[in-house]
Amino acid sequence: MFKAMWNNFYNWAVRDASTLTKTSIILVLFILGMVTLVFSIKKGKDGKPISNWFLFWVAILIVGLAITYVILIS
């Protein structure tokens, strides 16, 4: 069941996706990652640049997904 779901998603998002869809996915992931990173760094205390470590790691994960997606489609 999960293999079929994964294959359907992979076919939709990577193999059969148009250039516009691929570009949109990459753009949304990078913007979401950068916005999350900005909010994690915002209002850091003296000497500590990161105020919210959870948001920081979520941002790193999102940007990592975007980079992985770029590698998959190239």
MODELLER restraints for C-alpha pairs under 7 A, 6 or more apart:
rsr = mdl.restraints
at = mdl.atoms
rsr.add(forms.Gaussian(group=physical.xy_distance, feature=features.Distance(at['CA:14:A'], at['CA:73:A']), mean=6.17, stdev=0.5))
rsr.add(forms.Gaussian(group=physical.xy_distance, feature=features.Distance(at['CA:26:A'], at['CA:66:A']), mean=5.78, stdev=0.5))
rsr.add(forms.Gaussian(group=physical.xy_distance, feature=features.Distance(at['CA:29:A'], at['CA:62:A']), mean=6.31, stdev=0.5))
rsr.add(forms.Gaussian(group=physical.xy_distance, feature=features.Distance(at['CA:29:A'], at['CA:63:A']), mean=6.70, stdev=0.5))
rsr.add(forms.Gaussian(group=physical.xy_distance, feature=features.Distance(at['CA:29:A'], at['CA:66:A']), mean=5.61, stdev=0.5))
rsr.add(forms.Gaussian(group=physical.xy_distance, feature=features.Distance(at['CA:30:A'], at['CA:63:A']), mean=5.93, stdev=0.5))
rsr.add(forms.Gaussian(group=physical.xy_distance, feature=features.Distance(at['CA:30:A'], at['CA:66:A']), mean=6.33, stdev=0.5))
rsr.add(forms.Gaussian(group=physical.xy_distance, feature=features.Distance(at['CA:33:A'], at['CA:59:A']), mean=4.62, stdev=0.5))
rsr.add(forms.Gaussian(group=physical.xy_distance, feature=features.Distance(at['CA:33:A'], at['CA:62:A']), mean=5.27, stdev=0.5))
rsr.add(forms.Gaussian(group=physical.xy_distance, feature=features.Distance(at['CA:33:A'], at['CA:63:A']), mean=5.38, stdev=0.5))
rsr.add(forms.Gaussian(group=physical.xy_distance, feature=features.Distance(at['CA:34:A'], at['CA:59:A']), mean=6.86, stdev=0.5))
rsr.add(forms.Gaussian(group=physical.xy_distance, feature=features.Distance(at['CA:36:A'], at['CA:55:A']), mean=6.21, stdev=0.5))
rsr.add(forms.Gaussian(group=physical.xy_distance, feature=features.Distance(at['CA:36:A'], at['CA:59:A']), mean=5.33, stdev=0.5))
rsr.add(forms.Gaussian(group=physical.xy_distance, feature=features.Distance(at['CA:37:A'], at['CA:55:A']), mean=6.84, stdev=0.5))
rsr.add(forms.Gaussian(group=physical.xy_distance, feature=features.Distance(at['CA:37:A'], at['CA:56:A']), mean=5.64, stdev=0.5))
rsr.add(forms.Gaussian(group=physical.xy_distance, feature=features.Distance(at['CA:37:A'], at['CA:59:A']), mean=5.27, stdev=0.5))
rsr.add(forms.Gaussian(group=physical.xy_distance, feature=features.Distance(at['CA:40:A'], at['CA:50:A']), mean=6.02, stdev=0.5))
rsr.add(forms.Gaussian(group=physical.xy_distance, feature=features.Distance(at['CA:40:A'], at['CA:51:A']), mean=5.83, stdev=0.5))
rsr.add(forms.Gaussian(group=physical.xy_distance, feature=features.Distance(at['CA:40:A'], at['CA:52:A']), mean=4.85, stdev=0.5))
rsr.add(forms.Gaussian(group=physical.xy_distance, feature=features.Distance(at['CA:40:A'], at['CA:53:A']), mean=6.75, stdev=0.5))
rsr.add(forms.Gaussian(group=physical.xy_distance, feature=features.Distance(at['CA:40:A'], at['CA:55:A']), mean=5.18, stdev=0.5))
rsr.add(forms.Gaussian(group=physical.xy_distance, feature=features.Distance(at['CA:40:A'], at['CA:56:A']), mean=5.23, stdev=0.5))
rsr.add(forms.Gaussian(group=physical.xy_distance, feature=features.Distance(at['CA:41:A'], at['CA:49:A']), mean=5.93, stdev=0.5))
rsr.add(forms.Gaussian(group=physical.xy_distance, feature=features.Distance(at['CA:41:A'], at['CA:50:A']), mean=4.46, stdev=0.5))
rsr.add(forms.Gaussian(group=physical.xy_distance, feature=features.Distance(at['CA:41:A'], at['CA:51:A']), mean=5.64, stdev=0.5))
rsr.add(forms.Gaussian(group=physical.xy_distance, feature=features.Distance(at['CA:41:A'], at['CA:52:A']), mean=6.98, stdev=0.5))
rsr.add(forms.Gaussian(group=physical.xy_distance, feature=features.Distance(at['CA:42:A'], at['CA:51:A']), mean=6.67, stdev=0.5))
rsr.add(forms.Gaussian(group=physical.xy_distance, feature=features.Distance(at['CA:43:A'], at['CA:51:A']), mean=6.30, stdev=0.5))
rsr.add(forms.Gaussian(group=physical.xy_distance, feature=features.Distance(at['CA:44:A'], at['CA:50:A']), mean=5.29, stdev=0.5))
rsr.add(forms.Gaussian(group=physical.xy_distance, feature=features.Distance(at['CA:44:A'], at['CA:51:A']), mean=4.45, stdev=0.5))
rsr.add(forms.Gaussian(group=physical.xy_distance, feature=features.Distance(at['CA:45:A'], at['CA:51:A']), mean=6.81, stdev=0.5))
